[in-house]
Amino acid sequence: MSSLSIEQKVGQLFFIGIAGKDIDAATARLLDRVVPGGVCLFSRNIRERSQTRDLLDSLREVLPLEPMLSVDQEGGLVDRLRRIITPMPAADRIRTTEQAADFGRIVGETLRILGFNMNFAPVVDIVDAKRGTASNGLHSRAFGKDRDESVELAGQFLRSMQDEGCVGCLKHFPGLGASEVDSHKELPRVAITDKEMFATDLVPYKRLIESGDAKLVMVAHAAFPKVRLQEQDQNGKLLPSSLSPAIISTLLRGDLGFSGLVLTDDLEMGAIVENFGIGEACKLAVAAGVDMLAICASTDAVERGFEAVGEAVISGTIEESRIDESLERIDLVRKSLQKPLSFDDRRLDDLSDEIAGLIERLN
């Protein structure tokens, strides 16, 4: 990592989406220019089992450093594999640690056979009966109905998935459970106090960080106007948690002692693009202590973010040492990544049957 140019170092901070089901000429140019540290696939990229594996193998071949290859495979509403594997249950249907263990094992092995080494799950937002009435995009996506169930069930899912060699990700820090709007559309103003945040929303992170199970945390795009750590930008606007030094460096790194990898939620969401340009958001996130920047759709947005961070490092606005800190954390995760399992269509059929059996037990 120390021998990389500044451009190459900056590229490693990006976790990007690509356009289609294979590496076309435009995607090849983007990968060659940015050399991202990670690529996340979406439903648009996943058409058949063997095609998905071929695409992920191709990404490994064209990228010079072993990439993090991820997907949002939560189950339920967020199921990127539903075209090629029996649709998976939503997290809120899991009731016991045994079910959570089976679910995590199935997801982990399935992803490894397809060629992934990472999954942006589990959701550990706390969604109780009262919070569950809001239209915030979290319906059915979170494990458990309170903080203790979240720790127990999401924690077991995470451990089982990681035992299969697939790195998991806790999201959405510091907690979107009490939000009343969807951050895909606008910036949520989560009206919780310090007491509620620390007593409820932060508990899964605290316990799973302390246990050593948390390797990756995704930071939400949200504001918390009643919380003492809430910051404002230079124009007086509430600073989203994903761009906030107080939330990332003070709270997550300092108070909770997290030394692993920190990733933003997709920076193309309305919560960000309606308030900040993509280049400015990328610079603010890196300065705040984020390690990797998720930009999941637009090639132009990836390039603008890449250029903005690169220019900031060259000009000294962002110190190269700040980039090097993130590269060390990226490298630690990279060294832990497992090679894909042999492609086995019959085993995927078996796993599809196991999903169906799990769903039967949940009914």
N, C-alpha and C positions, 0 to 999 in steps of 0.2 A: 504493500500500500504506500510505503514511503517513497517509492520511485515513481508514483503517478504524477502526471502534470496537474496543474490546477484545474484545467478543464475536466480531466478524467476523475479527479477527486470530487468535483461538483456533481458530475454525472452519477456517481455512486449514491448520492443522496436522494435520487428520484426513484419512486415506485410508480410505474406508469401502466396505463392500459394501452392496448393496440386495437387496430380497427377490425380485423377480420379473422377468418378461420385458418389463415396461413400467413407466412411472412411475405407479403407482396413487396414491390419495389419501394413504395413510399415508406412502409414499415421498416424495411432494411436500411433505408437512408436515416431514419430517425434513430434506430438502434446504433448505427455506426457513429452518428454524431454525438448522441448523448451518453451512450454506454451506461444505461441505468443499472442501479444495484438490484432492482426488483421489477417484476412484471406481474400484474394481476389480470387474470382472465375473467370474462363475463359471459353471459348467455350468448352474446353475439359471436363469441369465439369458439363455442362448444356445440358441435353438431353431431359428431359420432365419437365413439370411444377411441378407436384407433387414430382418428384425425386429431383428437385432443392430445393423445400421447405424442404423435408426430410433431405437432406444433410445439409442445413443451421441450421435446428433444432438440428441435431446431433452434429454439431460443438458447439452450445450453451450448449448442455448437457455435452460434454466431457471436455470443457475448464472451469476452476474454476472461472475465472473472465469474466464478460460479454464481448464478443469479438466484435470488429468492423468487420462487414461483408460487404465487398464491391465488386464492379465490375466496369469495364470500360464501362459504358453504355452511350456512346456519341451519338449514331445513325450514319447512313451512313456507312463509312468504318469500324468504331469501334462499332459494334453492337453484344454484346455477347448473346443477347436473340433471335436472328433471327430464331432459330430453334423452339421456343415455343410461340413467339408473332409476330404479323405483323411487318416486318422490319421497323425501324424508320428512319425518314429523317436525313440527315446530317445537322450539325449546320449552315453551310453557306447558307442553303436554307431558314432559318428563317429570315423574313424581318421586322416584326412588334413586338411590345411588347406584343400584344394580342396573337400572334402565339407562342412567347417565353413562355408566361404564361401557355398556354395550353400544350405545350411540357413538361415543367417542372412538371406540375401537373400530367400528364399521366405517365411520367417516375417515379416520386416519389411514386404514388400509386401502380403502377405495381411492383416496387421493394419491397415495404412494404408487399404486398400480398405474394410475393415469399419468403420473409424472410430476405431480406437485410435491413441494417440500414444506409448504406452509398453508395455513388457513386463517383467515380473519374472523375468528370465532374463539371463544364464546362471548355473547352479550351478557354483561354483568350489571346493566342498568337495573335499578330496583323499581319494579312496576307492581305496586300493590293494588288492591281493589279500587281505592280512590284515584290513584294516579292512572289506572288503566282506562279511565273514561276519556282521556285526552286524545286528540287526533295528532299524535306526534310521530307517527311512522314506526312506533315500537311494538304495536299490537302483536302479541304472541311470540315475540322474538327473544325475550329475556328468560333465563332460568329462574324458577322459584317465585314466590310471592312476597318474600321479605329478605332482609340482608343475610340471615342465617341459611335459609334455603338456597340463596344464590351462591354463597360460598360452598355449601355442601354439594350441590348439583353441578354447577358450572365448574367447580374445582375438580370433581371426579371426571367430568367430560374432558376437561383440559388434560388431566394426567393420563387418561386412557389414550387420547389422541396422540399425545406426545410420546407415550410408550411405543406407539406404532411408528415413530420416527417423523411425525408431522408437527412442526412448530405451530403453536396456537397464539392467539392475540386477544388480550382483554380489551373490551371496548364498551362504552365510549366515555373516557375519562374527562372530567371527574364525576360524571353521571348525568344521563339525560332522562332518567325515569320520571322526574317531576316537570319536564318541559311540556308546554301546551301546544307547540307548533313543531313542524317537521323542519329540521335544519337543511334538508334538501331544497327547501323553498325560501326560507328566511332565517334570520338569526334568532334562535330561541332566547328569551329572557327568563331564566329559571328562577322562580321566586322563592328559593329556599334560603334559610339562614345558615350561618357557620355551624350552629349546633346540629341542625338537621343534616347538613352535608357530612360532617365528621361522624355523626352517630349512625347514619344510614348509608349514604351513597358511596362513601370512601371505604367502607368496611370490606367489601370483596377484594379491593385492590390491596389494602393493608394486609389482610390475612394471606392472600395468595402470593404477595411479594415476600412476606416473612417465611412462607413455606418453601420458597425457592421455585415454585411452579411457574411464575410469571416471567417470561422471557421477552415479551413484546407487549406494549401498551399503545392503543390508538387513542388519540386525543380528539375530543368532540369540538365542533364549532358551536359554542354557546356562551352566553353572558350570564353572570350571577350577580345582579346588582345589589343584593342584600348581604353578600359575602365580603369580608374585609379584604381579601386578596384581589378583588375585581379591579382591573386597571382600565384607564382610558388612553386612547391614542392621542397624537399631538393636536388633533382637531376636536378633542373632547368626546369622541364616540367611544362606546363601550368596546373594549378589546376582546375578541373571541378567545376562549380558553386555548385554542390551538395556536394562537399567536402571542400568548401571554407568558413572559418570564416568571411571573409570580405563580402561575398555575403549574408550569412545566418544571422550572428550575428550583423554585422555592418549595412548592407543595409536593410534587411527584418525586423529584430527585432528593430534595432535602428532608422534608418532614416524613415522607414514606420510605425513603432510603432506596428508591428504585435505581439500579445501575444498569438495567437492560436497555433495549432498543425502544425509542419513542417515535411513533409515526403519526402523521396527521390523518384525519379523515379526508375524503376527497376534497381537494381545494377548489374544485369546480362547482361545489354546491352553492345554492343561492345565498346561504348565510355568509359566504365569503365574497362571491362575485358581485353581489348587490352592494357591498360596502368597501371592497378593496380590489385593486387590480391584481391579476394573478402574479405578476412579478413582485409587486410590493408585498403581497401575502407570503410568498416564498421567502423573501428576505427577512420579514418579521418573524416567521416561524423558526428559521435557522438561528437568528439572533436570540430567540427565546429559549433555545436549547433542544429543539426538535432534531432528530437524527435523519428521518426520511420523510419526503414530501410526496403525498399521493396525488397524482393527477391522472384521472382514469379514462378520459375520452378523447379530448381534443389534442391533436398533434401540435397545433399552433400554441395551445396553452402550455404544453410541455416545453416547447422550444423557448417561449417567452420567459417561463420560470427559470429554465436552465441558463439563459443569457443573463437574466437579472442577478441571479446569485453569483454567477461567474464574474460579472462586472463589479459586484460589491466586494468580492474577495480580492480582485486585482487592484481596486482602488483603496483597499484597506478599510472600507466601511464595515466589512465582516472580516475578522482576523482569520488567517489561514489556520491558526491553532484551534479555533472553534470548529472548523471543518474536520481537522485531524481527530478531535475528540469523538466526533460522530463516526468517523471511519474506523476507529478502534472498536467501537461497539458493533458496527456493521460486520467487521471482520470476525469478531467473536461469534456472532450468530452464524455467519457463513461457515465457519469451521465446524459448527455443530450440525449443519444440514446433512441429511441422509440422501444417498443416491436413490433413484427410483427403484421400485421393485420391478421384476420382469413383467412385461405386459401379458396378462392372462385373462382373456375374454370370459372363459368359463368361471374363473374365480369371481369376476365381476357379476356374473349371473347369480352365483351363490350369495354374494353380498346383497344383491337386489332382493333375493328371497329372505335374507336375514332382516332387511329393513321391513319387508312386509310382515314378518313374524313379530318384530318389535311393535309395529303399529297395532297389530291384533291384541297384543298384551296391554296396550295403552287404552283400548276401547272398553 
